[in-house]
Amino acid sequence: KKKAKEPCDEEVAQLKGFQKEIKEIEKTLPEIAAKRDKLLGKIGNKVDPEVPISHDEDEDNLVVSLYPLPEEAAGNEDFLPCPQGKIQYTLPEIKPMTHDDLLWRIGGYEPTRGSQVAGHRAYFLTNAGVLLNQALINYGIAFLRKRGYNVVQPPFFMNKDVMAVLAQLEDFDEQLYKVSGKTDDPDGQSEKYLIATSEQPICAYHKGEWIPETDLPLRYAGISTCFRKEAGSSGRDIRGIFRVHQFEKIEQFCLTVDDFEVSKQEQARMLQAAKDFYESLGIAYRVVCIVSGELNDAAVKKYDLEGWFPGQQTYRELVSCSNCTDYQARGVGTRCGQKKQGDDRASYVHMLNSTLCATGRGICCILENYQTEDGVKVPEVLQPYMADIDFLPFVRGPMELTKGEKGKKKK
């Protein structure tokens, strides 16, 4: 009409109205996108076909590896993999004392004094305990450095908005400690939480970045103190330092291109590194593929390496190794490729994490495996990191029972 010089005031006014309406709608898009992403974040990752579909770990976790291989596996190609509830074989040797008693006898920790200062599950590491702890940290760093990892010591607390895209909602109640008090943010606008693992801050290390495919894979060795409430573990592992609120950990964290076959191979490589680490320490172990019902939202597949504890006569978890594909990367906006003008369609990197050594649990396992009648031998690979000390003698007798333990014994 305008070209034909016909009256079109009504249409022009209508067009202007549409344009104004479009601008108003566009202003709301970031908020709507944030709500969408929040809802998408509640949907878990897909599950790898190898993962057993079950909620019963004791029966259905799939045993995929044993070290050393038992006699029953000799010449039997079908021995592994096998569901945990069905596998039968001769267990490694057993020994008389458990880690809590051994750590006390070598003068390695003070649990009563720790609980008086900081409450339940707190402790002081002393002398032999400190030496073992630092030796595992330094050996772990050297071990991963030789494998091409970049060593990173991250912040020990994170802003809530960053933590929220990495931790599940129940973690805030059961695992994470909130940091309170005045900081450099006097208005309290940025709540902070202590980290439960260096995986969390390292996951956000490349937040909002585009990583060229030629730079991948990236491999990090995270060294940190970790803080966990252990709210769901009341009454479990009360004695010793196996399950505590504060501990040190060496973590593997890797980024790959957005190809499942590539990240699958990377997970196998990370798991092999953990296996090599514990074999070098002389620790017997089994590796299990965890059932679907026990996976967190991010993981496609998780392997646990469980060390043999001869004093407790059982396997206990030492390592968790997970492939989270692009689930976490989407939360922190870490893309794979080259950023182009106006193009946000690049794919996201795959992120994987694996414990190398949570030092408290590592100490517990070493003590039970290397105990003697009058002390504890030091694994050969740790001796260079302990001023060549090769033996930790008992310096005192067994720890006295608590009042509660004495009461149970009378019953």
ABEGO torsion letter per residue (X at the ends): XAAAGBBAAAAAAAAAAAAAAAAAAAAAAAAAAAAAAAAAAABBBBBBAABBBBABAAAABBBABBOBBBAAABGBAAAOBBBAAABBBBBBBBBABBAAAAAAAAGABBAAAAAAAAEBGBBBBBEAAAAAAAAAAAAAAAAAAAAGBBBBBBBABBBAAAAAAABBAAAAAAABBBBBEBBABAAGABBBBBBABAAAAAAAAABGBBBBAAAOBBBBBBBBBBBBAGAAABGBGABEAABBABBBBBBBBBBBBBBAAAAAAAAAAAAAAAAAAAAAAGBBBBBBBBBAAABBAABABBBBBBBBBAAAGBBBBABBBBBAEAAAAAAAGBBBEBBBBGBAABBBBBBBBBBABBAAAAAAAAAAAABBAAEBBBBAAAAAAAGGBABBBBABBBBBBBAAAAAAAAX
